[in-house]
Amino acid sequence: MTENIRPDQKERDKISKELGKNFFVEAGAGSGKTHSMVNRMTGLVREGCAKIENIAAVTFTRKAAAELRERFQIMMEGALHDKGTKEEEKDRIAEALSSLERASISTVHSFCARLLRERPVEAGIDPDFEEIEEDINDLLAEEVWAAFIERQSIGNNPVIGWMRENGIGQDMPKGIYKTLVKYPDVKVFTSDVPRPAFGPVKKEVERFVKAFVKKMPPVPSLDDWDDLQSLIRRSLKLFSLGYLEEDRKFVGLLRLFSKTIKVTLKRWPNKDGEDRKKEAEEFRDGTVLPALQLWQEYIHKPIVEFALEGVLYYQTWRSERNVLNFQDLLMKSAKLLREFPEVRAYFKGRITHLLVDEFQDTDPIQAEIVMLLSGKDNAENDWRKVKPKEGSLFLVGDPKQSIYRFRRADIDVFNRVKEFFA
């Protein structure tokens, strides 16, 4: 019987045997990426390339980290009792198994927490900080935002009054605040924009609505008006309520016209519903949406700056209570490695081999941490220019499986790092 051999077996063998090279492994689901990672970790110990405490394996969930540790232990035990294992290799494996608790096999956030606790002075934090999970962070962010709003109201922050005068609810700055809490490294750009002069637009809206009324049936064709007819009739009522006078009301009217327009053809005389729909869509695209864009540009800066005040308020709140969320762990770790070459050298001396699973779910901050820890030249602190030391880095992932796009996992980062290995 002929033994089945994988067509890529030679490539798989390189992972566990060519330990002096860096590897970027890209493969599909079920192809054995994690197995290859465990194989390499075992090979590093077996060949004496690294002690257990010099290896750091990082993945993205606690469940995956626990499974990785278990599979590593099982493979190591198998190698220990394998008849083909040399005595000196068995000694190394036995030593590693006896101190397996020293192996750094964890999530990226737990890994960063250990870095920070080892060098808290340079990181500017209390080593007894408390880590909070994402769901707890979301709840705390909500509570702190409410406290922030209350404080701004009591303090008569002029932005509160400005938002009220312009019909801007708290949901808008709150949404920006929540986004920036999740992604604090995102750079926000603002600029001063003058208040739109809506006079000509108001006249155009009034002209359009009154002209459109004449094209509608005097009474509903069936039992009721369709959505477009209802919108026109409602606009006439809003005119009488001052929606062509106050800007905040006028913006609300524009938003009604900015939505998808639905037409029921049988409710229009002479079967001209399609023509009326096209006419309304042209009005929306040519007049309504550009006017709303001008308004959004006008309110952007004060709203974003107000949200940023809330972000800073929450950062201060966490700092006073010695609490770090997942983003804090990543940001502070990256800053620590970027700004302190001696700290970077210390960790590179201790963590000689870094292995990362599910690399397709890595965002730019995580990529920075990985590359800075594996760089050959310790003087280089720009991760985009770092060249990994030979044999120090093993990355594995599948871009088709990226599940954390909402966390800003960036396929461009995946491809950029991939280029380092080309």
C-alpha positions, 0 to 999 in steps of 0.5 A, a space after each residue: 500500500 502506498 503511503 499518502 503524502 501531503 503535496 506540501 509536506 516538504 514545506 511543513 517539514 521546514 517549519 519544525 526543522 529550519 528553526 533559524 529562519 522566520 516564517 509567514 504561514 498563510 493557509 486555509 481553514 483546517 489545514 493544520 496551521 495551529 499544529 504547525 505552530 505547535 510543531 515549531 515550538 516543540 522543535 525549538 525546545 527539542 533542538 536547544 534553540 530556546 528554553 521554554 521561558 524564551 518562547 512566547 506564543 500569542 493567539 486571540 482568545 483564551 479558549 485558543 490559548 488554552 488549546 494551544 498550551 494543551 496541544 503543546 504539552 501533548 506533543 512535547 510528551 509524545 516527543 519525550 517518549 519517542 524512540 527516535 528522540 536523542 537523549 540530549 533532546 529528551 533532557 531538554 524536553 523534560 526540563 521544559 515540561 517540568 517548568 511548563 508554567 513558565 511558558 508564555 502562551 496567552 492572548 495578546 492582551 494578557 501578553 501585553 499585561 505581563 510586559 507592562 507589569 514587568 516594566 511599570 516605571 517606564 510604562 508610567 503605571 501602577 503594577 497592580 493595575 486591574 484589567 477589565 474585559 471588553 463587556 465591562 469596559 462598554 458598561 463603564 464607558 456608558 456610565 462615565 459618559 452619563 456622568 460626563 454629560 451631567 457634569 458638562 450640563 451643571 458646568 454650563 458647557 456652551 457646547 451643550 446649549 449649542 447642540 440644543 439650539 441646533 437640534 443635535 441630540 446626545 446620540 451623535 457625540 455619544 456614538 463618536 465617543 464610543 468609537 474613539 474609546 474602542 480605537 484611541 489610536 485613530 487620528 481625528 481630523 477637524 477644521 473650522 467650517 462656516 455655518 451654511 447659508 440655507 436661504 437659497 436651499 429653503 426657497 428651492 425646497 419650498 418651490 419643489 414641494 409646492 410644484 410637486 403637489 400639483 402633480 399629485 391626485 387630489 385624493 388617494 387613488 386607493 385607500 391611502 397615499 404612498 410614501 412619496 405622496 405622504 412625504 409631500 403632504 407632510 412637508 406642507 404641514 411642516 412649512 406651516 410649523 416654521 420648518 422653513 425658518 429655523 435651521 435646526 427644523 429645516 435640517 430635520 426636513 431635509 433628512 426626511 427627503 434624504 431617505 430612500 423614496 418608495 413609490 406605489 405606481 397604482 396610486 399615481 394618475 396616468 401611471 407616471 409614478 416612475 417619473 415622479 420617483 425619478 424627479 424626487 430622487 434627482 431633487 434629493 441627490 442634487 439639492 438635499 444631500 449636498 445641503 446636508 453635507 454642508 451641515 454635517 461639515 459645519 457641526 463636525 468639529 464641535 461635536 468631535 471635540 466634545 466627544 474627545 473631551 468625553 474620551 479624555 474624561 474616561 481615560 482620567 477616570 480609569 487612570 484614577 482607579 488604576 484600571 486598564 481596558 484592552 486598548 490601554 494594554 495595547 497602546 501602553 505596550 506599544 508606546 513602552 517598546 517604541 519609546 524605550 530602546 533599553 526596555 525593547 532590548 530587555 524583552 528581546 533578550 528574554 523573548 527570543 522566539 515569538 509565534 503568533 496565531 490567527 495573524 489575519 486578526 491583527 490590527 496596526 497596534 498589535 503588529 507594531 508590538 510584534 515587529 518591535 519585539 522581533 527587530 534585528 536593529 534595536 535602534 529602529 523604533 518604526 515597526 514599518 522599517 523593522 527587519 526581524 532577527 533570523 528565526 525570531 518570528 513565526 506568523 500564521 494566518 488566513 486572510 479569508 478567515 478574518 473575524 475581527 474586522 469590527 476591531 479594526 483588524 487590517 488586511 493591509 497590515 497582514 499584507 505589509 508584514 507578509 512583504 517582509 518575508 517575501 
